[in-house]
Amino acid sequence: MINQEQVYGILRVIIPVICTWLAAKGFSAFSDVGIVADITAAAVAVAAVISSFLNHTDAAKLKAAANTDPQVQIQVPRSLMVSNKGVASLVHDDTTPNVTRLNEGPRG
């Protein structure tokens, strides 16, 4: 099954091509094809940056891994929970019961 990142990758390629083609055929309010291509490329780039920022966090990757196979237990060390509140919230999230805190034992 195709995932969200694959869809975004396809759109990042197809949207500028389609918009430039439409502008070249005269379906644009702009008289200069370059303007349409530049605006489209900029909009797609900004959307890609925002998408990457939101979807490529440690917590998002961990949640995706947890949802891939609910039978696999994912144990998170305390140090990661302290440094990353998003990851820590997954340990206490009822929708990801297979994400648990790693029992690191006594410190010595």
C-alpha positions, 0 to 999 in steps of 0.5 A: 500500500502506498504511504503518505511520503510516497504520495507527497513525493509524487505530488512534488513532481507532478504539480509543478509539471502540470501547472507549467504545462497548463500555463504554457497552453494558456490556461493561466491568468499569468502571461509569463509561464515562468511566473506560474512555474516559480510560484508553483515550485515555491508553494510545493517546496514550502509544503514539503518543508512543513510536511517534513517538519511535522512528519519526520519527528522522532515521535512520528517515526516511532508511532509509525513503527508501532502501528506497523506491527502491534505485536512487536514491543518497542521499548524506549530508554528513559534518556530519550523520554527525558529529551523528547516529550513527544516520544515520552507521550507515546509511552503513556498513549493508549493508542500505542500500547506496544510502546513501553519504557525500557526497564534499565535496571539499577544505575551503578 
